[in-house]
Amino acid sequence: MIELDEEMFIDRNDRITDKGINALNKTLVKLICLEDLNFQFYKCLEITDEVLKSMSEALRKIPSIRNINLNFSLCSKISDIGLFYLSECLKKLTCLTSITLNFFG
């Protein structure tokens, strides 16, 4: 089983775009044994709802995921639409035991 204890911090970076995060999301689906996901996208100003849509599609394919911690604080281009994509996905993750989401600001 793959166990990842690392956190990914991509913060305060206006060069991070949907295209880059969507490429990361494509890699996520290959981690079918992933149990913990911790992404910190604090103040990534170019990230939009499309990232949450792509991430939701990737997470649906990881049945083992138990803990999710996502920080999109001050990512001003994320709206209720992106939150809807994510919430629909989270409802279907049957092994999920812990969720921490931060969309402050």
C-alpha positions as CSV (number, residue, x, y, z in Angstrom):
1,M,0.0,0.0,0.0
2,I,1.3,3.5,-0.8
3,E,1.5,5.8,2.1
4,L,2.2,9.5,1.6
5,D,2.9,11.5,4.8
6,E,4.0,14.6,2.9
7,E,1.9,17.7,2.6
8,M,1.9,19.8,-0.6
9,F,2.1,23.5,-0.1
10,I,1.5,25.6,-3.2
11,D,0.9,29.0,-1.7
12,R,1.0,32.7,-2.6
13,N,1.8,31.9,-6.1
14,D,0.1,33.7,-8.9
15,R,1.7,31.5,-11.5
16,I,-0.2,28.4,-10.5
17,T,-3.0,28.0,-12.9
18,D,-5.9,25.6,-13.5
19,K,-3.7,23.8,-16.2
20,G,-1.0,23.0,-13.7
21,I,-3.3,21.8,-10.9
22,N,-5.4,19.7,-13.4
23,A,-2.1,17.9,-14.4
24,L,-1.6,17.2,-10.7
25,N,-5.2,15.9,-10.5
26,K,-4.5,13.5,-13.4
27,T,-1.6,12.0,-11.3
28,L,-3.9,11.6,-8.3
29,V,-6.0,9.0,-10.0
30,K,-2.9,6.8,-10.2
31,L,-2.7,6.7,-6.4
32,I,-5.5,4.2,-5.9
33,C,-4.3,3.3,-2.4
34,L,-4.0,6.9,-1.2
35,E,-5.6,7.4,2.2
36,D,-4.6,11.0,3.2
37,L,-4.7,14.0,1.0
38,N,-3.4,17.4,2.2
39,F,-3.2,20.2,-0.4
40,Q,-2.5,23.8,0.6
41,F,-3.3,26.2,-2.2
42,Y,-3.4,29.4,-0.1
43,K,-3.6,32.6,-2.1
44,C,-3.2,31.0,-5.5
45,L,-5.0,33.7,-7.4
46,E,-5.4,32.0,-10.8
47,I,-7.2,28.8,-9.5
48,T,-10.8,28.6,-10.6
49,D,-13.8,26.3,-10.2
50,E,-12.4,24.1,-12.9
51,V,-9.7,22.9,-10.5
52,L,-12.4,21.7,-8.0
53,K,-14.2,20.0,-10.8
54,S,-11.1,18.2,-12.0
55,M,-10.1,17.3,-8.4
56,S,-13.6,16.0,-7.7
57,E,-13.4,13.7,-10.8
58,A,-10.0,12.4,-9.6
59,L,-11.0,11.9,-6.0
60,R,-14.0,9.8,-7.1
61,K,-11.5,7.3,-8.5
62,I,-9.7,6.8,-5.2
63,P,-11.9,4.5,-3.1
64,S,-9.4,4.3,-0.3
65,I,-9.3,8.0,0.7
66,R,-10.0,8.5,4.4
67,N,-8.8,12.0,5.2
68,I,-8.9,15.2,3.1
69,N,-7.5,18.5,4.0
70,L,-7.8,21.2,1.4
71,N,-7.0,24.9,1.8
72,F,-8.1,27.3,-0.9
73,S,-8.0,30.4,1.3
74,L,-7.9,33.6,-0.7
75,C,-8.3,31.8,-4.0
76,S,-10.8,34.5,-5.1
77,K,-11.8,32.8,-8.4
78,I,-13.4,29.8,-6.7
79,S,-17.2,30.2,-6.4
80,D,-20.2,28.2,-5.2
81,I,-20.0,26.2,-8.4
82,G,-16.6,24.8,-7.5
83,L,-17.9,24.0,-4.0
84,F,-20.9,22.2,-5.5
85,Y,-18.5,19.9,-7.6
86,L,-16.5,19.1,-4.5
87,S,-19.5,18.5,-2.2
88,E,-21.1,16.1,-4.8
89,C,-17.9,14.1,-4.9
90,L,-17.4,14.0,-1.1
91,K,-20.8,12.5,-0.6
92,K,-19.7,9.5,-2.7
93,L,-16.5,8.7,-0.9
94,T,-17.6,5.9,1.4
95,C,-14.3,5.4,3.3
96,L,-14.0,9.2,4.1
97,T,-13.7,9.8,7.9
98,S,-12.2,13.3,8.1
99,I,-12.7,16.4,6.0
100,T,-11.1,19.8,6.6
101,L,-11.9,22.5,4.0
102,N,-10.8,26.1,4.1
103,F,-12.2,28.6,1.6
104,F,-11.7,31.7,3.7
105,G,-11.7,35.0,1.8
